């Protein structure tokens, strides 16, 4: 988990810097150029997220060992890490889009998206997969993945449709 949280900063960095560039470009009246920057940032985040995700899946075992995990803890770390790295591109997008929601003057919508993902992740999804169906650590990881996909993919649909966010 510390590795995933540390890497999530990449999404925040792209979102913070990218939203500033897009907002400045919009302020200069260059809407088409701002859309190009926005699209490039989304694609770069997806591609970078996939690359980091694949690397993380490969390196999670040696990193966990280096951090002192062994035995059952090591097995749980590797299982949880590999499953949650599946959603890492969506998690990066989720973090990136938070800055864009603020730039689009929709911070409350960004908060709602995050909360929907977290409710699924920590609420019903986790309870169903873990307690009722007995999937243990894998169920907890799948619940996390579901929440991150909600928070990472909804904004793509929001910003892809015609709206007044960056008019």
MITIPA-714969 format. One line per field, with one value per residue (C-alpha): residue in one letter; z, x, y. Coordinates in nm, 4 decimals, m for minus. Each point is the difference from the previous one (the first is absolute). Layout:
N
code	[A	...]
zz	[Z	...]
xx	[X	...]
yy	[Y	...]
//
This chain:
167
code	[X	X	X	X	X	X	X	X	X	X	X	X	X	X	X	X	X	X	X	X	X	X	X	X	X	X	X	X	X	X	X	X	X	X	X	X	X	X	X	X	X	X	X	X	X	X	X	X	X	X	X	X	X	X	X	X	X	X	X	X	X	X	X	X	X	X	X	X	X	X	X	X	X	X	X	X	X	X	X	X	X	X	X	X	X	X	X	X	X	X	X	X	X	X	X	X	X	X	X	X	X	X	X	X	X	X	X	X	X	X	X	X	X	X	X	X	X	X	X	X	X	X	X	X	X	X	X	X	X	X	X	X	X	X	X	X	X	X	X	X	X	X	X	X	X	X	X	X	X	X	X	X	X	X	X	X	X	X	X	X	X	X	X	X	X	X	X]
zz	[0.0000	0.0688	m0.3505	m0.1587	0.1980	m0.0864	m0.3674	0.0079	0.0315	m0.3717	m0.0778	0.2300	m0.1634	m0.3499	0.1078	0.1857	m0.2702	m0.2841	0.1284	0.0344	m0.3604	m0.1303	0.1996	m0.1158	m0.3613	0.0320	0.1536	m0.3098	m0.2112	m0.1552	0.0659	m0.2662	0.1339	0.3569	m0.1145	m0.1614	0.3233	0.2020	m0.2326	0.0024	0.3808	0.0189	m0.2494	0.1715	0.3355	m0.1401	m0.1735	0.2985	0.2347	m0.2028	m0.0059	0.3758	0.0606	m0.1930	0.1677	0.3400	m0.0639	m0.0826	0.2851	0.2830	0.1416	0.0228	0.1347	0.2644	0.1035	0.0146	0.2301	0.2339	m0.0996	0.0218	0.0329	m0.0156	0.0088	m0.3115	m0.1782	0.0971	m0.1086	m0.3393	m0.0574	0.1074	m0.1887	m0.3281	0.0048	0.0895	m0.2609	m0.2583	0.0793	0.0321	m0.3298	0.1170	0.3410	m0.1659	m0.2139	0.3106	0.1645	m0.3170	m0.0603	0.3477	m0.1098	m0.3262	0.1823	0.2025	m0.3163	m0.1612	0.3053	0.0993	0.3247	0.1558	m0.2917	0.0465	0.3668	m0.0862	m0.2465	0.2608	0.2618	m0.2330	m0.0622	0.3682	0.1035	m0.2334	0.1011	0.3745	0.0354	m0.1788	m0.2449	0.2723	0.2236	m0.2721	m0.1430	0.3298	0.2677	m0.1793	m0.2838	0.1978	m0.2542	0.2691	m0.1100	m0.3681	0.0590	0.1733	m0.2959	m0.2522	0.1980	m0.0146	m0.3756	m0.0501	0.1932	m0.1911	m0.3358	0.0988	0.1006	m0.3020	m0.2844	0.0817	m0.0608	m0.3466	m0.0919	0.1636	m0.1819	m0.3311	m0.0359	m0.1011	0.3122	0.1190	0.2254	m0.2028	m0.2074]
xx	[0.0000	0.2780	0.1311	m0.3404	m0.0546	0.3443	m0.0518	m0.3438	0.1867	0.0767	m0.3685	m0.0184	0.3088	m0.1402	m0.3366	0.1372	0.2433	m0.2275	m0.3044	0.2123	0.1187	m0.3507	m0.1548	0.2687	m0.0468	m0.3775	0.0559	0.1999	m0.3040	0.1616	m0.2750	0.1171	0.3563	m0.1308	m0.1993	0.3139	0.1967	m0.2790	m0.0185	0.3770	0.0033	m0.2742	0.1797	0.3364	m0.1561	m0.1591	0.3199	0.2181	m0.2452	0.0098	0.3803	0.0273	m0.2700	0.1849	0.3272	m0.1695	m0.1485	0.3459	0.1844	m0.2543	0.1566	0.3609	m0.1185	m0.2152	0.2960	0.2218	m0.2560	0.0146	m0.3002	0.0336	m0.2193	m0.3741	0.0428	0.2168	m0.2613	m0.2750	0.2086	0.0730	m0.3616	m0.1475	0.2655	m0.0378	m0.3782	m0.0022	0.2630	m0.2643	m0.1857	0.3055	m0.0619	m0.3559	0.1341	0.2440	m0.2835	m0.2147	0.2741	0.0672	m0.3647	m0.0445	0.2044	m0.1911	m0.3342	0.1255	0.1234	m0.3390	m0.1639	m0.1597	0.1825	m0.3188	m0.0424	0.3604	m0.0690	m0.3141	0.1951	0.2678	m0.2631	m0.1857	0.3223	0.0866	m0.3495	0.0272	0.3570	m0.0451	m0.3701	m0.2233	0.2581	0.2464	m0.2693	m0.1507	0.3274	0.1760	m0.2513	m0.2896	0.1769	0.3180	0.2568	0.2310	0.2865	m0.0798	m0.3553	0.1295	0.2316	m0.2821	m0.2188	0.2850	0.0335	m0.3742	0.0085	0.3013	m0.1592	m0.3110	0.2091	0.2300	m0.2380	m0.3059	0.1938	0.1010	m0.3677	m0.0727	0.2727	m0.0498	m0.3594	m0.1047	m0.0304	0.0733	0.2923	0.2741	m0.2040]
yy	[0.0000	0.2533	m0.0646	0.0552	0.3190	0.1298	m0.0662	0.1649	0.3292	m0.0336	0.0505	0.3018	0.1522	m0.0440	0.1397	0.2994	0.1065	m0.1020	0.1859	0.3142	m0.0333	m0.0696	0.2865	0.2433	m0.1079	0.0432	0.3439	0.0928	m0.0932	m0.3089	m0.2547	m0.2475	0.0022	m0.0449	m0.3047	m0.1415	0.0485	m0.1601	m0.3021	m0.0391	0.0022	m0.2634	m0.2257	0.0508	m0.0877	m0.3151	m0.1148	0.0910	m0.1695	m0.3206	0.0032	0.0597	m0.2606	m0.2678	0.0894	m0.0076	m0.3434	m0.1317	0.1715	m0.0315	m0.3162	0.1264	0.3361	m0.1709	m0.2158	0.3076	0.1648	m0.2997	m0.2114	m0.3769	m0.3074	0.0576	0.3771	m0.0183	m0.2126	0.2452	0.3007	m0.1514	m0.1081	0.3343	0.1974	m0.1866	0.0294	0.3685	0.0851	m0.0989	0.3215	0.2217	0.1850	0.0780	0.1064	0.2393	0.1380	0.0435	0.2040	0.1983	0.0847	0.1490	0.3024	0.0238	0.0009	0.2972	0.1757	m0.0672	0.1625	m0.3325	m0.0895	m0.1417	m0.2403	m0.1132	m0.0640	m0.1988	m0.2161	m0.0729	m0.0794	m0.2386	m0.1876	m0.0058	m0.1144	m0.2962	m0.0679	0.0214	m0.0635	m0.2438	m0.1360	m0.0888	m0.1448	m0.2204	m0.1287	m0.0465	m0.0921	m0.1641	m0.1776	m0.0696	0.1191	0.1361	0.2223	m0.0569	0.1228	0.3112	0.0656	m0.0488	0.2428	0.2528	m0.0520	0.0554	0.3258	0.1264	m0.0790	0.1975	0.2996	m0.0233	m0.0759	0.2143	0.3246	m0.1215	m0.0263	0.3351	0.1927	m0.1854	0.1166	0.3487	0.2129	0.3500	m0.0906	0.1639	0.2480]
//
